[in-house]
């Protein structure tokens, strides 16, 4: 059956205006009405605070740097490859990995909202969700990158990925020189969140 | 006038780039806002596309005035009322609402991990082959022209509408947000990555000639040039 309902965009104005009180009012109401379980709410917060985050993505990148076959599989089918490590789920149902090279620098944005690969990089930082980043990244990526302190190589062109659908993008940054022979764990420690969005480079030192 | 959320290509201020990886939520209420949104969504009355559309419907003034999680809360409140789960009167007096037993559809604590680790994949099996091949040149239709529900939700940004690009990936058939957001069915169709030269989008004086912007676009957003 097709259900179409009119949504009044002003209904929420009946809630308290202070954000903390808004949350409290909604949570209280939904709990009393039997629509949400406060224990489930706590569990969701615990999950996103402590169980996911950019260290997942860093582990994937470190593996890709260490193992060419793994890297090839990641580029071929990232969804399946990261699922082997248990990195699946909400806002990461479909994943594509893109590789930075001396010729191409990838940068990820979501101009229409704030799509981000949660299982690999966690909850997006404020700058990623900001109007300024969403507006400017597609039009003046070089300038945006320079604000992040990223200097491109002379031959590098920019490829901006606008996440307009349910495909989430993971940038594999270039492995820095001088990291030959490093163990995966040490490699992962230099892979920053921003380097996997394309707005940063791996740290120079572990 | 293009809608406020459709902001790609607008001018803007310098980006405040410094943000540590932790904590995930800068304020405690951010996490609670996210969690009650997720828990309410799990009731099954609406989908992700509906939620996005609800945020887009907030209008210029509120979209600019409200912070990120305030937009989430406002959209959630509007959806709850639209679906008859609460009334606006109850918003003003939540403490006086009668206490009910937890409903059967409500997300339970012991199901949270599984639900979050599963998510809602949007890929679907269809019997129809993809219309466009990788490498093919395509043009995008005019923006904000939802073909299923006029004036409704769409994922073609204005800056990339009416432009010529090249198909670079075929992601298989995915649920069409233009339809799904309005409860008109999933209507899955092939989703492509389409690469546009930056200069096709912004003019010849911009960046390097080889710079590109890539968008994920559904088949009905595209036509052969």
Interface residues (C-beta under 8 A of the other chain):
Chain A: X2 X3 X4 X5 X6 X7 X8 X9 X10 X11 X12 X14 X15 X19 X20 X22 X23 X25 X26 X27 X28 X29 X30 X32 X33 X34 X35 X36 X37 X39 X40 X41 X42 X43 X44 X45 X47 X48 X49 X53 X54 X86 X88 X89 X90 X91 X92 X93 X94 X96 X109 X111 X112 X113 X114 X119 X122 X123 X125 X126 X127 X129 X130 X131 X132 X133 X134 X135 X136 X138 X139 X140 X141 X142 X144 X147 X148 X149 X157 X158 X159 X160 X161 X162 X163 X164 X165 X166 X167 X192 X193 X194 X199
Chain B: X5 X6 X7 X8 X9 X10 X11 X12 X13 X14 X15 X16 X17 X19 X21 X22 X23 X24 X25 X26 X27 X29 X31 X32 X33 X34 X35 X36 X38 X39 X40 X43 X48 X52 X54 X55 X57 X58 X59 X62 X64 X67 X68 X69 X70 X73 X74 X75 X76 X77 X78 X79 X80 X81 X82 X83 X85 X86 X88 X89 X90 X91 X92 X94 X95 X97 X98 X99 X100 X101 X102 X103 X106 X107 X108 X109 X111 X112 X113 X115 X116 X117 X118 X119 X120 X121 X122 X123 X155 X156 X157 X159 X160 X169 X171 X174 X175 X177 X182 X183 X184 X185 X191 X193 X195 X198 X201 X202 X206 X207 X208 X210 X211 X212 X213 X214 X215 X216 X217 X218
